[in-house]
């Protein structure tokens, strides 16, 4: 059965010369040809003479998945918020319709409570318009590969199982699950998820999944007595709603996550994190030269992070926005240099594409004890030997544990102060360059 995908977008965004709405959706066409999804975009599905409002209402009623192309034009659309989004949110609550926001362009989407509850793609600071062509294509491919994996398509037969408890259809599901288990025991992409596999997917304790299913009135079918308990697509999506709740991070949540992942050192990590916050307030917020971006966190996986961003000349446009570093809820820190280079950005953000600048920064980090970022020193540790092809400028993330700031480096220097001093120098370099 084909899943119906409704695309909610602002007309203005699809009428530009660089129409990224259609360019993004083009990556889903192969899934359409295979009959897995059917994409509804009003300008393509409504013919001349049709009653457009009726057609949109019909498409909304049939929606299984909604893609929201978020931009300033999207936020300014009364029709989207008062009609399309209102219907989709109701169907999300009552029917489990999946809502997948995509950040098309930079805008104040976090101020909209209806949107903030969902995990935005690719990231709250990573709009499609800021990407170079290769990165855009990579993100679009990734999105349509993961938007609705085949093994948890919500088919009518499975919806009927849950809603009508039709024994004949339930037996069909059991039969299909057992057959695919025998054919593909190691390939979960070609069969239904077991409870344990679903727990691993959502990064939660499998006992919590069993408890949730039991409280919802489910029990393991007798057909699975000698096999794992396989989940219907509807059950899998219900787990998503329960275990992948998205919330905006704050200081208290970060401290709680530090305690969760580092029970022995969390108090020291909180102090380190607070030092980074103080530095950000002094160098960025107080001078109106940047911000500390509190990202979204998905319960279960705990992959949220907080990012420090510099605005050159106080300008907030993509060209003048420089990503510095980010700290995850799991107590990890990584430079964010990759986003400033042409490996990601469609802007030439000087000096981040200059190899001499990259080498100098990586060398400073290595001398401070952070060779993980990509620089290797000579045996005496005083000179730069080599730069790895896999470094903080060429790869998106190079996370290291915040625990590393608890010790002094080889020269007896305070590692945290040295780390922040490097970023003070980076900001000075940014200001010296003319974009």
N, C-alpha and C positions, 0 to 999 in steps of 0.2 A: 504494500500500500504506500502511495506517495504522500510525503509530508508537505503540507501547504505552508510556504514561507511568505509572510507579509513584510514588505519593505516600507517603513515609514521614514520619509525624508522631506526636506524642504525643496520646493520646485526650483528656487533660485540656485541651489547647489548643483542641480542637474542641467542647468542652462548655461553654465560657464564654458569657456573654451577648453579648459582643463577639467573635464567632467569626471571627477573621481568616483562619483556614485556608480555610474555605469561601468567604469573601469574596474571597480571592486567587485561588483556583482558578476562581471564576466567570468570570474574565476569559479563561479558556481555552476556554470552552464554544463560542464561535463557530468555533474551529479544530476542535473535535470534530464540530460539525455539518457542516463541510466535508470530514470524513473524513481530516483530516491527522493527528490524534492521537486516542488513546483513553485517558482518564485513569482509573486505578484507585485508588480510595480505599476502604478496606475497609468502612467503615460504609455506603457506598452500593452496593457491588457484591456484598456478602455478605448473603444473605437468611436469614430465620429458619429454623433447622433445618439450614443448611449447616454443613459442617465448616470453620470459619474458618481454621484453620491450613493445611488443604489448599488452600483458595482463595487464600490469600496466597502459598503456595509456587508455585502455578500462575502467578499474576500475576508473581512474581519471575522465573520461568523465561522468560517472554515479554518481559521488560522491554527496551526500547530506550533509554529515558531515565528517570532517577530524580530526583525533586524531594524534597529533604530540608528539612523545615520545622524549622529549628534553634531551640531554646529551652531553658530550664533543664529543662523537663519531658522534652524530647527526650533531653538528655544524661543524665537520670536513669533512662531506660528500659532495663532489661536486655534486654528482648525486641528492641528496635531494634538495640542494639549487638551482641548475641550471635547474632542471627538475620538480620534484614533487612539491616543494614549489612554484615555479614560476607559475605552472598551477593552483594550489589551490588558490593562492592569486588572480589570474585573475578571477577565478570562484566565489571567495568571493565577489569581487567588482561588478561583472556583474550579477551573479545569486543568490547571497545571501547564498552561501555555508557557513556553520558554521565551524569555525576553532577553535579547542579546544586543546591548548598546555598542556601537562602534564610534569611536571618536574621529569624526571626519575633519573637523577644524577646531582650533583652540577657542574655548568659550568657558563661561562660568557655569558649567553643568553641575558642579557639586552643590550649588545653591538650590537645586531642584530636588526636594525630598523624594519625589517619585522616581527619579533616576539614580540617586545616590545609593539606593538599596541594592543595585545590581552591579556586578563586576563589569567594568567597561573594558573594551578591547581596542587596541592592544594594551594601553595603560593610560592612566589619567593625565599623563604629561607627554603622551606619544601620539599625536594626531597624525592621520594619514597625510595631511597636507605638508607636514614638516619633513617627510621622508623623501629620500632620493628614489629613483624609479625601481632599482633593484630591491631595496628594502620594502617598498610598497608591495611589489609582487610577492615577496617572501611572506609578508604578513597576510596578504589576501589568500595565498595558497594555504597557509597554516590555518586560517579561520575556517575555510570550507572543508578542510580535512578533519577538523575537530568539532564543527558546529553540530553535527548529529551523527556520530559513528553508527555504522550500519547495525551493529548488534543491539542497539537500543532504540530502534525506530519504533514509534508508537503506532502500531497498526490497529485497525478497527477491531480485529479479532481479540487483541489483548485488552483494549478498552472495555469490550463487552465482558471479558472475564471478570474484571474488577467490579464494574457497575451492575452487571446482571447475574454474576455468579453462575453463568451458564456452564453446566458440567460438561457438555459435549465439547464446547470450545476450550474449556480448561484442559480436557484430555488431549486436544489437538496441540496445545502449547506444551504439555508434558512430553508428548511423543516427539515433537520437533526438538525440544531441549535435549532429550536423551539421544536422539539420532546425531545431533550436532556435537554432543559431548563425546560420542564414540568416534566421530569422524575427525574432530579438531580438539583433542584434549588439551593441547598446549597453546592453542591460538584463540584467545578470547575475543578477537575481532570478528570471528566467524560463528560465534555461538552466544548464548546468554551468559551473563555474569552470575557467579555464585555469590553467596552472602560474603564470604571471606574476600573474594576478589573485589566486590563493590566497596568493602571497608578499606581495602588497600588503595583503591582508586581515589576515594575521598579522604584518605589519610586519617582514618578514625579507628578506634578499637572495634573489632568485629562483634564483641559482646554488646556494645552500644547499638549496633545495627540490629542484632537479634532482639534486643529489648524494644527498640522502636517498632519493628515489624509486629512483634507480639502485641504491643499496646494498640497498634492499628487494627488488630483483629486477624492478622495473617498467621498461618501456621504452615509448616513444611508439608507439602503434598506427599501422600503415601507413595506416589510413583518415584519419588526421589529418596526412598528409604536406603538404597545402597549407593547413592551418589550424593554430591553436594546439593544444597538447596539452591536451585536456579531461580532467578528473579525475572518477573515479567518486565517489559519496558516501562509500564506505568509504575511499578514498584521502584524501579531504578530511578525514575524521575522524582518520585516522592522522596527518596533518600537525598537527592540533590537539593530539594527545597529545604530539607531538615538540616543537612550537614554542610551546605555551602552557602550559609547566610553571609552577606557582605555588609561590613560596617566600616565607617570611617575611623581611622586610627586616631588616638589622642595620647597624651603623655601617660595617663594612667594605664591605658591598654598596653603600651609599649613596656612599661615597668612590669605589668603582669606577665607578659610574654617572656621577658628576660627571666623572671622567676620560674616560669614553666620549663624553659630550655636550659637554664643554668642555675639550678637550685643552690649550688654552693657558692657562686660568685655573683649572683644577681645584684646585690647591693652595690658592689664595685662597678658593675656594668651600668647601673642606673646613674652613678656619679659621672662616669665617662660620657654617657648619653647627654646628661644635663650640661656638661662642659661644651659638647657640640651645639646644643641648643643655645647656650649663652653666646658662643662665637657667632652663630647665625643671627641672633638678635642684634649683636653689635655691628657686624660687618654687612649684614643684608637688610634686615627689616627696619632697624632704627634709621638707616640712611636712605631708605626707599631704594635700595640697590639690589633687591632680590627677595626671595621668600623661602620659607621652609614648608615644603609640600607634604601634607599628611595624607598618605595614600589609603587605598582600600585594603581591608584584610578579609580573607575568606576563611570562615571557621572551618576547622578540620585541617586544612593545609597550612594555615598561618604563613602565607607568602607575602603579606603586606610589607611595605617599607615606607620610610620617611626620607625625602630627598631635599638637598640643599641646592638652590638654584640662584645664579647671579644674573642680574639684568644690567647689561652694559648701558651706561648713561641713564639708568633708571627706566629704560624702554622695555616693554613686555612682549614685543613681537618676537616671532620665531628667530629672526636673524640676529637679535641681540640677547637671546636667552641662552645662557651657558649652564649646563648641568655640571655640578661639582662632585658630589658623592651622595651615597644613600646608605641608610642603616635599616636592616630588616628586623622584623619582630623576633626572629630567631637568634638575634644577637650577632649579626654579621655585618660587615661594612665593605663597600666596594666603591672605587672611583667611578664616575659616570662619564668619563672622557669620550667613550665611543659615540655617544649621542651628539657630540660636538664635531665629529669628523665627517668626512664625506663617505665613510662606510655606512652612515645612517642618514645624515642630514642633506637636504638639497640646497643648503646655504654653505658658503665658504666662511666658516667661523674662525677667523685668525686668532691665535697662531696654531690652532689644534691640528692642522694638516701639515705643519712644518716638521720634518723629521728631526732636525736639530733640537727643536723645542721638546718634542716627545722624548728624545734620548736624554735630555737634561733633566726632565721631570722624573723619568723612570730611574735614572741614576741616583737622584736625591732620595727617592723612596728606598732604593736598595741599600744605600748607606745608612738609612735609618732602621733597616732591618726588614724591609718589605720587598724582598726579591720576588715574591709571588706575583707582583704586578708586571714583571717581564724583563727586568734588567739583571744581568749577571756581572759581578765584580771580579777583579783579579784576585789572586790568592791572598794578597795583603789587605784586600777589602777597601783599598783607597782609590782605585781607578775602575772605570767602566770597561768591561771585557766584551760582552755581546748583548744585543737586544733580541729577545725572543720574538718570533713571528706572531706568537700568541701572547699579546700583552694587553694592558689596560686601554690602549688606544684602538686596537684591532678587534677586540672581543667585547661583547656587551657587558659581561659581569666577571669580576675577579674578586669574589667575596672571600674575606678572611674573618677569623673570629675576633670579636672585640676584646677577648681575653688577652690578646697580644699587647694591648695598651697597658696591661697591669705590670709589665716589666720594663726596665730601662734597656736601651739598646746597648750595643757593644762598647760604645764610647761613654756610657754612663749618662746619656742624655735622656730627658723625659720624652718618651716616644710620642705621647699625645700632643705635647706642645710642638714638637718637631713636625708632626703630621700637619697640624693646622698652619704652621709657618709656611709650609710648601704651598698651601692653598692661598695664603696671603700673597705669595710671590706670583702665583698663577693669575690672580685677579689683577695684579699690577701689570703683568704681561698683556692681559686682555685689553686693558685700558690704553696701552701704548700702541696697539695696532689699530689701523684704520680699516674698517670693513667696507 
